[in-house]
Every structure is written in C-alpha cells, then in structure tokens.
Amino acid sequence: MRALVSTIVFLTVCTVNAQSSKSFFEAIESYEKDSGIKFSFDPDLLNLVDSSKAFTANNLVQFIQEVENGFPLGIELVDEKYYTISALTKTYRLVAKDLIDDILITEDFGVQVIVNDQPLEMKFNEDHWEFDYKPNPNHLISVFSQGYEKKTLTVKELFNNQNLAVDLDLPTTRLSTVVVEDYLTKGINLIPSSQRIQVKVSDLPLLPGETDGDIFASISALPGITNPDGRAGNLLIRGSETDQTLILYDNIPIYHRGHYYGTISPYNPKVIDDVEVYRSGFHPRYGDRVGGAILINSGDAAESSSYGVGANTLFGVGFGKLRFNEKWSGTFGVRNSYSRKFESPKLREISESVFAATALEGPNGKLTDKVEVLFRDYSGTLRFNPNESNSIGLSFLYTLSDIMYMPPIPVNVARRAIENSYDNVGANLSWHTNLGQKWTSDLSGTYSAYNYQFNIAILAPGVMPIFSRNSIDDLNVIEEFSRKGRLSEMQFGVDYKWQKVDLDYQNFDRDSSEYAVKESNDSHTISSFANYEYYGLDRWYFELGFRGTYFSALNDFSISPRVLVNYDISNSVTLKGSIGRYNQFLSQVKNLEFSSGGFDNELWTLANEKSGFVIRGTQAMIGGVINISDWIFDVEYFHKTANDMTIYEDRSLNPRSDYFTMDQEVYGVDLLLKKQVAEDASIWFGYSYHDSKISLDTTDQVTYKSKFVQPHVLFIGGALKKNRWKLSAAWRYASGLNAQSLDIAYAEVLFDRGAPPPPGGPPPPNTPPLSNPFEDLPERYPSVHSLDLSLSYKIPVTEQRKWSATFGLSLLNTLNQENLTDRVFRGQNGFIDREAVGFAPNLMVLVEW
C-alpha cells in the first residue's frame, strides 16, 4: 500500500507538459521517457487502436483513465516502474437493421455474433442487442440473422467502438436484374423484367453489312424492327410510324431520322455506352409517344483517357474519352462528310436511292451532278463526381445535314438554286444524388432545338422565292425520386415541358397564285408519373405505373396506366405480358410532301385541333422466352393502336385543302431463335408477321393497309470471331411494300379529276379515254431480299505498341438485288420507281490509342 501511494504521488508530481495531442504509441513513448517507466503489451493488440485517435491527458493517471474508458483494455501496475496493457472483456451494444427497409431486427428474428465459428451469447434489450467480448487480433467475426447474408466485422471495429450499428441484406435474387445475355449476338442483351433490349455498343461484334457501328443499323437487326426502304434511320418499331418512336440522346429529344434523309445515324458510336430499345411499352417516366422508344446513353465516367481517329468511304471520325482526375471526366466525338467531289461507290448507291423520283432526277432518269451534300455531328459530355453520393453530368449534341443543288431543268426555264437542310442541337444537365441507403434523386434539365428548311431561290428578277420552314423549341425539366425496398422499387416524379412549333411556308398554288402560311403554336405540358415494381412473390414480377398529363394548348388532361407482368415457369422459361395506354401531342403530318421536290415529309405539328391532333394509342403484348444452355427462343404477340393521327388531304399545302385524322391498328408476331455454336460463334433466325389497318375520319368507310407494314420479314444471320478476325453475314427477306396504299389512293383521285380540256374545247366523240395507270397495280410490290457481309481485322495493343488499328470491309446487298421500295406517281411522267440501296461496298480504318 505504501508503494502504491508513493507511486501515485510520484506520478502526480511528474506532470508531463505539452501533452495537448498525441497518438497512442507517442503517448506511451512520452510517458516512458519522461517518467522512467516501462509498458509491456502485445503490439498487434495495440495496433487495433484507431490511428486518428488523439490522446490529450496531462499526466499518466489521466492517460490510464482515458485508455480504459475508451477501449477494452486494462493497465495494471506490476511494480514501481513496470505496467502491463492487456485486453479486457467488455459489454457491447449492437443495433441491427434491414439494409433496404431500415427496420430493426428484433428478438423475433434473432441476431448472432459469431467469433471463429463460435456463437456468442446474445441478449435483446429494448432496441439493441448486448454481448460480452474480449478482443483478439486473430479473431474472425461476423454478424448473422436468419434469412440474411452474413456481414463481416473486423476486430478493429469492435476495439474502437462498443456501440455498433450494422445493416444486413437479404440474399434475394431480384428478377429485375435478370439478363438474357447475348440475345441476338454479343453486346445485345434482353432484360425480361422491363421488356427492353439493351445494346452495349462497345461489346458489339461486327454486324452484317456494317463496319462502323451505326446505331440504327444495329437496332434494325432486332425482331419487330424494320426499315423497309433500307435507310437506317427510317425505323418502324412494330409498324408504328417513325415519328411515333421516342428518340432520346442523354435525355435530349431528336426530331430527325438521320443524315442524308435517314440513311446514316447522326450519333457517333465511339462515345456511346449503350442503347435501350422498347418495342412494346415503356416506363411512365417517358411520354409523348405512342409507338416505341430508343434511349441512347453516353455512359458513365471514363476510367482512363483514350483517343481515336478513323475514316470510311462516307465520312471521317474523331473521338476521345477523357479522365482529368478522380472527380472530372468527359468525352467528345466528331464526324464529317467529305467533299462531293469524292463520291465513293456506297455514296453513289445511297444518292441514287435517296434522290430517285425527286427534283434531282431529270427527264432522262439521271441525277444532276451539281449537288453538294454535307453532314456532320458533334457530341460531348462532361462529368463531375464531387463525392460518392453525387454525380453531375453535362451532355450536348449537334447534328446537321445540308444539301444544295441545281435541278436538271430545260434551258429556257429560270435557273433555280435549291437548299434543303435540317439540324438538331441540344444540351442536357443532370444531377444524380444518393439520399441514403434507399432513396435517390435524379434532376434533369434539357433544351433541344430542331430546324428544317427547304429553299428555292429562283434566279430571275421579280420572282417570289419558295420555301418551307419548320422548327421546334423544346425545354424540359424532370425531377424523379426512387426508393429501393427489399422486395420492391418505386419511382415517382414530375415532368414539365414547354414546346413551340413554327411553320413558315410560301409557294405557288395550282393556278400559279402566291400562297403563304405562317403559323406558331406552343404549349406547356405538366406530367406526374409513378411506377411500382414488386418481386416479392416466388417467380412473379409485377410492374404497375401511370402517367397523368395536362396539355395546356387544349386544356386536355389524360391518364395513361401501364401494367407489366412476368412469371418464371422455371429458371430457363419466362412468360411475359404488358398492356398500356399512351398519348402523343407532337407528331408529323401524313401524306403531305411539305418540302416539295419529292423529298421526305418533315412537317412537325403541335396538337391544336386544326393543323394537329392528339394521338391516343394502346399497346399490348404477350409472349415468352426460353433460355436453355446455348439456345434462346423468344416469341411475342403484340397489338397496337394509334388514333387521330394527323393527315393532310393533298400532297402539298394549298388554300383548298385541310387536315383531318385517321386511325391505325397493327398486330403481329415476332420470334427469334438463336444458337451459340461456340464461344465466339453464333447463328440466329428471326421471323415477323405483321398486319395493319388504317381508317380515315371521313364519311367513306374504306380501310387501307399501312404502306410500310410488311406481312412477312425474316432474316438468317451469323457471327464468327477467330483470333484477330471478325466475320458476319445475314440474308434478309421481306414482303414487298403495299402498292394499294393511301398515297396511291390520293394519286388516283388526282388522276381521276383529269386534265383540263385541250385548247379548242373537249375532245371529239368516241375519243378513247386515257389509259388508267392504276388499273394494273398489284396488291403488293415484289418481295425484297438482300445478302449483307462484313469482315474486319484488328491489330491489338501490345507492351511495345500503345495503339491499335482496325480495318473493315462491308458489302451491302452483295448480290446487287433490285429491291423496289416505292412507286411515286408524277402526273404526266407516270410512275417512277424508288429502289433500296444496291451493291454498296465500304472500307473502314480506325486507329485508337
């Protein structure tokens, strides 16, 4: 006792100054040096002390108290100058919660702490569990509750904190994450739960007839998606018109079908991560379309910087993925066409297909050589990740297609300079935030502007110019919240959109009088949406959503419910079905050649019950998918309607004609059979049967078939990868387009009106009537088919060579089949044929580093 009292007095007198803040080992060394004492301890044990812990005791007595109060340690005096530090048994408090639902795991479920495979005795007290434990650096510790996955704890965690909180997660296999990989080929996957197809662009192999990774060309290989005239951008998703498909690039809406009148996708595939394709129904966060949806995503932050340049016979390309630091990254991409002086075989075939039966074709059937074609696109992203919970992204896209030409006209007619251009520019700012374990927030702001111009400058004094102009301004803000539960997910939000559509038109009427239209419409659209996913029932997956929309221009409120159900018969067989209602307030006018000259109709109009109408449609689908070993079989039956589509009763704008509506119904079956022959070889067979019906909103109850819906479409293809070589091939066959279409019906009406009587009065009696060119029209044009091939070779990166190079050759329509896609009636010239692209070889080289 005397020795103990002496020691305490001695230690009290020997106060250590400047002990404001020291680490554990610094404090021990300091007391040993200043007080002439020694500590005995297990260094592995004391290494468990948090290195950031600061000790502020002013003397040894306070230091001992600080250690024993803060850690499961005891300091014992052995003699006057020696102390031992050892582990003590302490009582711990443990709060265990469900990771997703954030509910307390009580004694009803039970919680167990396991040390080296031996459970400790646990006691539940109100809102926490208690257990006694003596730390040992060699222990393996885990927390376990029935039905939950084990969670590992480190001894260091228990050593530094006697009040613990752990979140346990269920080992649930969620149906919403099941993926049928390599659905068609590598890089194309099927996600049955949301019934969407995902195209991972970087994983895509060579596709038949395509070496450049054209986005739309890749999509057209999927069952149920066709481009009947052979143009990549003229995609019909299960018979829906092209303007009824929602196309978003990083949430930026796109209003044109692509470069060169839809022949080339306006997106640089080298800066795109993935594409999501919805053939029958889509999430209620998306609205304003009644057909399908194509969502193009530029992807997340790049892990490292890389660059590339390339060229083919159509355009040059450059791109880069940038990594500035841990928080900043970005991408950029640029593509540009060549001068018209360089006309490759593929470009010549494209021109002959695109410009057939247009103002560029002279009386001899040949195209004018005085034409300049320019197209380019720029895209980029900038991403900032300030911390683990927040991500901010900025994306932009600019695309331009411009065509200038001098039409082949007689010498005695005034010269004309004609320009046809369209561009789409847009930007998106997004902010993703994690609001804890369960909640996330996504805020998106987008601006998109589309401009279409067709100008004819008649090079003669005093003559009025002719022009057709159409523009769209689109401002969109979306806020969405998501909550992830243990057996369910929920998304809800608000979508605000302001749209303005302008029309400016000037031309000559049939009697050569001037005719002009200038119109501007705008509207505010406010939508609320919600979607609930439940996968708690064995083998079932349910998704229930709705979208409520107020459209200010017509004071229109609509509710669009959507239901999706999947059932797993087994691990390899899934049944699926969906049904939903959709609305569209911005659409293109059918039958109208807005731009003159025989070019594509490009007139967009906003619903106002005069020159545009609200389209309301339904979509339903039922089917199943079998994924066994190396086989995939997918079949879907669908039914779609689109009511009140806007149609014009003449081929060009004039004061005598007006707008009205028509209804469309499309139904059919799509199936795919795919076999993975080997790890790097696959073959596939696809078949679609589609039929349609169009009803006009007139007193005439005659119905028509859709012009572009082909009853039978099939393709047989395959892909092979061998070392550095890639090879793919596909043969496509399809029924010919409908010859008895609504376009032809209008042309026949104009023909029946007849030409005005010749000078001098009506023709004499018994004059034979003019032959009717429409009498011998078949129901459909001849069937079409095409054999497409692609081959590429890659020089890979090595330790000595820091770059790679890819060389590719594609052969489109290898057999040079004459595929009739349309016949256009041009008055006295009669019918003029339009054919798909003929034999079109293309070379590509790409260098990346």
Secondary structure, 3 states (H helix, E strand, C coil): CHHHHHHHHHHHHCCCCCCCCECHHHHHHHHHHHHCCEEECCHHHHCCCCCCCCECCCCHHHHHHHHHHHCCEEEEECCCCEEEEEECCEEEEEEEEECCCCCECCCCCCCEEEECCEECCCEEECCEEEEEECCCCCCCEEEECCCCCCEEECHHHHHHCCEEEEEECCCCCCHHHCCECCCCCCCEEEECCCCEEEEEHHHCCCECCECCCCHHHHHCCCCCEECCCCCCCCCEECCCCHHHCEEEECCEECCCCCHHHHCECCCCHHHCCEEEEECCCCCCCCCCCCCCEEEEECCCCCCCCEEEEEEECCEEEEEEEEECCCCEEEEEEEEEECCCCCCCHHHHHHHHHHCCCCCCECCCCCECCCEEEEEEEEEEEEEEEEECCEEEEEEEEEEEEEEEECCCCCCCCCCEEEEEEEEEEEEEEEEEEEECCCEEEEEEEEEEEEEEEEEEEECCCCCCCEEEEEEEEEEEEEEEEEEECCCEEEEEEEEEEEEEEEEEEEEECCCCCEEEEEEEEEEEEEEEEEEEEECCCCCEEEEEEEEEEEEHHHCEEEEEEEEEEEEECCCCEEEEEEEEEEEECEEECECCCCCCCCCCCCCEEECCCCCCCCEEEEEEEEEEEEEECCEEEEEEEEEEEEEEEEEECCCCCCCCCCEEEEEEEEEEEEEEEEEEEECCEEEEEEEEEEEEEEEECCCCCCEECCCCCCCEEEEEEEEEEECCEEEEEEEEEECCCECCCHHHHHHHHHHHHCCCCCCCCCCCCCCCCCCCCCCCCCCECCCEEEEEEEEEEEECCCCCCCCEEEEEEEEECCCCCCCEEEEEECHHHCEEEEECCCCEEEEEEEEEC
